[in-house]
Amino acid sequence: MDSTFRDLLKKGDGIFKDKSALSPHYVPDVLLHRENELRKILTCLAPLVENKRPTNALIYGKTGSGKSICAKKAILKLPDIKEASVAGIYLNCRVYDSRYKIVQKALTDFDSSIAQTGHSFSILYEKLLDVLDKKNTHAVLVLDEIDVVKDLDSLVYTLTRANDELKHGSISMLGISNKISFKQKLDARSRSSLCEEEIVFTPYNALQLQSILSQRLPLAFQENVVEESALNLAAAIAASESGDARYALTLLLRAGELALANDSKKLTDKEVEAARLAADEDKARELIGSLPEHLQLVLYALSIVSQDVQYKKLVEDDGEKLYFSGEVYDRYASMCKKMGKEPRTARWYREYLHELEVLGLLVSVHSGKGIRGQATLIKPVYPAEKIRKIIEQNLLM
């Protein structure tokens, strides 16, 4: 191996032992604080020990609440069932986002030659039924982020109808979603067939996150590298962000990388704080980059006004500067015209401001009488310079 790579590996020995232990895909031997939820999932699968179809279930909870890891843990236990032939198949629905792709992937797990494209859906469907029937196999599909499936009603109808046609074996679903209200978009028939059992995952609190991080610590880091206060800080930050365990793990991973880059032998509060700032910037970049064009242009106009001394501003008691929304609209309209685009009306602009506030990208304040009547004052949540760079790279370039 090249000496450069050897040096890098040697350098990493001082901080990390195994980074994969901090990955959201890592499945620990013991799931902390999710014993009850795991038991509920296993209860849905329990009919398999009598060679019967298990119960469909929907698993809800915010990001990082342990939904996916619990479902993966459950299907890892399926080989322990000796009374029936069982196949657990995990699918990320952001990749397998249609009925066709899901049925094709399920069939591919039994027959890899099907991976070749060109087969019609009806052929894939009949082949899957034939495999399950002949092998008397129960297929348990874990559909992660099921709400993004484009033709979800068709998928649910197809898979539940399959059980009526199968003489042996079955197909069942464990659907995972961050949105507890998504099922309302399904038609009544799909809801009744899919939602046989619902399992809700509550967010982790700070103490639970501390114990989760402590569990991963000896696996991921060298001994005595992470200071206890740094671990507690990462847990506290993640607890304030909806109890997201993934975020807590990411903070420790990034903090470790920062310590490594700075040739530090310790991971301290300083690295965790720096990791938080970097994670917030990534979050802002992802969120802003996904906005429709005119929403980005409104936010861009606000960032320009925030940095231009010619614009009038008010200063709050805490020193934060607020800007008149009317002046931001004028700058937005001017930008649109220079770009050859038709600016949206003032009514649409007010809707855009509301949407940006709901997304946590700006704050609005309604002034009292005496300041241009009753003006709306706004300010960006993220630093104006960072907003400008993100939108310039994403849209204007």
C-alpha positions in Angstrom: 0.0 0.0 0.0 1.2 3.5 -0.8 2.9 5.2 2.2 0.5 8.1 1.9 -2.5 5.9 2.6 -0.6 4.1 5.4 0.1 7.4 7.0 -3.6 8.4 6.8 -4.7 5.1 8.4 -2.1 5.5 11.1 -3.3 9.0 11.8 -6.9 7.8 12.1 -5.9 5.2 14.8 -5.7 8.0 17.4 -9.4 8.9 17.2 -11.6 6.3 15.5 -11.8 2.5 16.0 -14.7 1.8 13.6 -16.8 4.7 12.1 -19.5 2.3 10.9 -20.7 2.0 14.5 -21.9 5.6 14.1 -23.8 4.9 10.9 -27.6 5.0 10.9 -27.4 1.6 9.1 -25.6 -0.1 11.9 -27.8 -2.5 13.9 -26.6 -3.0 17.5 -27.0 -6.3 19.3 -29.2 -4.6 21.9 -31.7 -1.9 21.0 -31.9 0.6 23.8 -35.2 2.2 24.8 -37.1 0.4 22.0 -37.9 -2.9 23.7 -41.7 -2.3 23.7 -41.8 -1.1 20.0 -39.7 -4.1 18.9 -42.0 -6.4 20.8 -45.1 -4.9 19.0 -43.4 -5.5 15.6 -42.5 -9.1 16.5 -46.1 -9.6 17.7 -47.3 -8.7 14.2 -44.9 -11.3 12.8 -45.8 -14.0 15.4 -48.4 -15.8 13.2 -45.5 -17.0 11.1 -44.7 -19.7 13.7 -48.0 -21.3 12.8 -47.3 -20.9 9.1 -49.9 -18.2 8.8 -49.7 -14.7 7.2 -48.5 -12.1 9.7 -50.3 -8.8 10.4 -49.6 -5.7 8.2 -48.3 -2.8 10.3 -47.6 0.9 9.9 -44.7 2.3 11.9 -44.7 6.0 12.6 -42.2 8.4 14.2 -39.9 11.4 13.5 -36.5 11.0 11.8 -34.0 9.3 14.1 -36.6 7.7 16.5 -35.4 4.1 15.8 -38.2 3.0 13.3 -35.9 1.6 10.6 -33.5 0.0 13.0 -36.3 -1.8 14.9 -37.8 -3.1 11.7 -34.4 -4.3 10.5 -33.8 -6.0 13.8 -37.2 -7.7 13.5 -36.5 -9.2 10.1 -33.1 -10.4 11.3 -35.0 -12.6 13.7 -37.0 -14.3 10.9 -34.5 -17.0 10.2 -35.1 -18.2 13.8 -38.6 -19.3 12.7 -38.3 -23.0 11.9 -42.0 -23.7 11.4 -42.3 -21.9 8.1 -40.3 -20.6 5.1 -39.9 -16.8 5.6 -38.1 -14.1 3.6 -37.6 -10.6 5.1 -36.9 -8.0 2.4 -36.0 -4.4 3.2 -36.7 -1.7 0.6 -35.8 2.0 0.8 -38.8 3.5 -1.0 -36.8 6.6 -2.1 -35.0 4.1 -4.4 -37.9 1.6 -5.0 -40.5 4.3 -5.4 -43.2 2.5 -7.5 -45.2 -0.7 -7.4 -43.2 -2.0 -10.4 -39.8 -1.5 -8.7 -41.0 -3.0 -5.4 -42.4 -6.1 -6.9 -39.3 -6.5 -9.2 -37.0 -6.1 -6.2 -39.0 -8.6 -4.1 -38.8 -11.1 -7.0 -35.1 -10.5 -7.6 -34.4 -11.7 -4.0 -35.7 -15.1 -5.1 -34.5 -15.1 -8.7 -31.6 -12.7 -9.5 -32.1 -13.2 -13.3 -35.2 -11.0 -13.0 -33.0 -8.0 -12.4 -32.8 -7.5 -16.1 -35.4 -4.9 -17.2 -38.0 -5.4 -19.9 -40.5 -7.6 -18.2 -44.1 -6.2 -17.9 -45.6 -5.7 -14.5 -48.1 -8.6 -15.0 -45.2 -11.0 -15.7 -43.3 -9.9 -12.6 -46.4 -10.2 -10.5 -47.3 -13.7 -11.7 -43.7 -14.9 -11.3 -43.6 -13.6 -7.7 -46.9 -15.4 -6.9 -45.5 -18.6 -8.5 -42.3 -18.5 -6.5 -44.1 -17.9 -3.2 -46.7 -20.6 -3.9 -44.3 -23.3 -5.0 -41.9 -22.6 -2.1 -44.7 -22.0 0.4 -42.8 -18.8 1.5 -44.1 -15.9 3.5 -42.5 -12.6 2.2 -42.3 -9.8 4.7 -41.6 -6.5 2.9 -40.2 -3.6 5.0 -41.1 -0.5 3.1 -39.1 2.3 4.5 -40.5 5.8 3.8 -43.6 4.2 2.2 -45.2 7.6 1.8 -43.0 8.4 -1.2 -44.3 5.5 -3.3 -45.8 7.2 -6.3 -48.7 4.7 -6.8 -49.2 3.6 -3.2 -52.9 2.8 -3.6 -52.0 0.4 -6.5 -49.2 -1.2 -4.5 -51.4 -1.8 -1.5 -54.2 -3.2 -3.6 -51.8 -5.5 -5.5 -50.0 -6.9 -2.5 -53.2 -7.5 -0.5 -54.9 -9.1 -3.5 -51.9 -11.4 -3.9 -52.8 -13.1 -0.7 -56.3 -14.0 -2.1 -54.6 -15.7 -5.0 -51.9 -17.6 -3.1 -52.7 -21.1 -2.0 -49.5 -21.3 0.0 -47.3 -18.6 1.5 -48.2 -14.9 1.7 -47.0 -11.3 1.4 -47.2 -8.8 4.2 -45.9 -5.3 4.8 -44.2 -3.3 7.5 -44.6 0.3 6.3 -42.4 3.0 7.8 -43.2 6.7 7.6 -42.2 10.0 9.2 -45.7 11.4 8.5 -48.5 10.0 10.7 -51.1 11.7 8.5 -50.0 10.2 5.1 -52.5 7.3 5.3 -55.3 9.9 4.9 -54.2 10.3 1.3 -55.0 6.6 0.7 -58.5 5.6 -0.5 -60.7 3.8 2.0 -60.0 0.3 0.7 -56.2 0.8 0.9 -56.4 2.2 4.4 -58.5 -0.8 5.7 -56.1 -3.4 4.1 -52.8 -1.7 5.0 -53.4 -0.3 8.5 -54.1 -3.5 10.4 -51.7 -2.4 13.2 -50.1 1.0 14.0 -47.0 1.5 16.0 -45.9 5.0 17.1 -42.2 5.8 18.0 -41.9 8.7 20.4 -38.7 10.9 20.2 -35.7 10.1 22.4 -35.0 12.3 25.4 -31.6 13.6 26.4 -30.9 10.8 28.9 -31.9 8.1 26.3 -29.6 9.7 23.7 -26.8 9.7 26.2 -27.1 6.0 26.8 -27.3 5.3 23.0 -24.1 7.3 22.4 -22.4 5.6 25.3 -23.3 2.2 23.8 -21.6 3.1 20.5 -18.7 4.9 22.0 -16.3 2.0 22.7 -17.2 0.5 19.3 -16.5 3.7 17.3 -13.7 5.5 19.1 -10.4 4.7 20.7 -10.3 4.5 24.5 -10.5 7.8 26.4 -10.8 10.0 23.3 -14.3 11.4 23.8 -14.8 13.6 26.8 -17.9 12.9 28.8 -19.1 16.5 28.5 -18.8 16.3 24.7 -21.0 13.2 24.6 -23.6 14.9 26.9 -23.5 18.0 24.7 -24.2 16.0 21.6 -27.1 14.3 23.3 -28.5 17.6 24.5 -28.3 19.2 21.1 -30.0 16.2 19.4 -32.7 16.1 22.1 -33.5 19.7 21.3 -33.7 18.7 17.6 -36.8 16.4 18.0 -34.8 13.7 19.8 -33.1 12.6 16.7 -30.6 9.7 17.4 -29.2 9.9 13.9 -28.3 13.6 14.4 -26.6 12.7 17.7 -24.5 10.0 16.1 -23.7 12.4 13.2 -22.5 15.1 15.6 -20.1 12.7 17.2 -18.8 11.4 13.8 -18.2 14.9 12.5 -16.7 16.1 15.8 -14.3 13.1 15.6 -13.3 14.0 12.0 -12.7 17.6 13.1 -10.5 16.5 16.0 -8.6 14.2 13.5 -8.2 17.1 11.1 -6.8 19.3 13.8 -4.4 16.6 15.1 -6.2 16.6 18.4 -6.1 13.6 20.7 -9.4 14.5 22.4 -12.9 15.1 21.3 -14.3 18.0 23.3 -17.3 20.4 23.5 -15.5 22.6 21.0 -15.5 20.0 18.3 -19.2 19.1 19.0 -20.2 22.8 18.6 -18.2 23.0 15.4 -19.9 19.8 14.1 -23.3 21.3 15.0 -22.6 24.4 12.9 -21.5 22.3 10.0 -24.5 20.1 10.3 -26.8 23.1 10.4 -25.2 24.5 7.2 -25.7 21.2 5.4 -29.3 21.2 6.6 -29.8 24.7 5.3 -28.2 23.8 2.0 -30.4 20.8 1.5 -33.6 22.7 2.5 -32.9 25.8 0.4 -31.8 23.7 -2.6 -35.1 21.9 -2.6 -37.2 25.1 -2.8 -39.1 26.2 -5.9 -37.4 28.9 -7.9 -39.4 31.9 -6.7 -39.1 30.9 -3.1 -35.3 30.8 -3.5 -35.4 34.2 -5.2 -37.4 35.8 -2.4 -34.9 34.4 0.2 -32.0 35.6 -2.0 -33.5 39.1 -2.1 -33.8 39.0 1.7 -30.1 38.0 2.0 -29.1 40.9 -0.3 -31.2 43.5 1.6 -29.7 42.1 4.9 -26.2 43.0 3.7 -26.9 46.3 2.0 -26.5 49.4 4.1 -28.8 51.5 1.9 -31.9 49.6 3.2 -33.7 50.7 6.3 -33.8 48.4 9.2 -35.0 48.2 12.8 -33.0 46.8 15.6 -34.7 44.6 18.2 -33.8 44.6 21.9 -31.5 41.6 21.4 -29.6 43.4 18.7 -31.1 41.5 15.8 -31.9 43.5 12.7 -35.3 43.4 11.0 -36.0 44.5 7.4 -39.2 45.8 5.8 -40.8 43.1 3.7 -41.9 45.7 1.2 -38.3 46.6 0.4 -37.5 42.9 0.1 -40.4 42.5 -2.4 -39.1 45.4 -4.5 -35.6 43.8 -4.6 -37.2 40.5 -5.5 -39.3 42.0 -8.3 -36.2 43.9 -9.7 -34.2 40.7 -9.7 -36.9 38.8 -11.6 -37.1 41.5 -14.3 -33.3 41.5 -14.7 -33.4 37.7 -15.2 -36.2 37.9 -17.7 -38.8 36.4 -15.3 -42.2 37.6 -14.3 -42.3 38.4 -10.6 -45.2 37.0 -8.6 -47.9 39.3 -7.2 -47.8 40.8 -3.7 -50.4 38.2 -2.7 -48.2 35.3 -3.8 -45.2 37.0 -2.1 -47.1 37.0 1.3 -47.7 33.3 0.8 -44.0 32.8 0.1 -43.0 34.6 3.3 -45.4 32.4 5.3 -44.0 29.2 3.7 -40.4 30.3 4.3 -41.3 31.0 8.0 -43.0 27.6 8.4 -39.8 26.0 7.0 -37.7 27.9 9.6 -35.8 30.0 7.0 -37.0 33.4 8.1 -38.8 35.1 11.0 -41.5 37.7 10.6 -42.7 40.3 13.0 -45.7 42.6 12.6 -45.0 46.1 13.8 -47.4 48.3 15.7 -49.0 51.4 14.4 -46.7 54.2 13.6 -44.1 52.4 11.4 -45.4 52.9 7.9 -48.9 51.9 9.2 -48.6 48.2 10.2 -45.6 46.9 8.4 -44.3 43.3 8.3 -40.6 43.1 9.3 -38.6 40.0 8.4 -35.1 38.6 9.0 -33.3 35.5 7.8 -32.6 32.7 10.2 -29.3 31.6 8.7 -26.4 34.1 8.0 -27.2 36.1 4.9 -23.8 35.4 3.3 -24.3 31.7 3.5 -27.8 32.0 2.0 -26.4 34.0 -0.9 -23.7 31.4 -1.6 -26.1 28.5 -1.4 -28.6 30.0 -3.9 -25.9 31.4 -6.2 -24.4 27.9 -6.5 -27.7 26.1 -6.7 -29.8 28.5 -8.9 -28.1 31.6 -10.3 -24.9 29.9 -11.6 
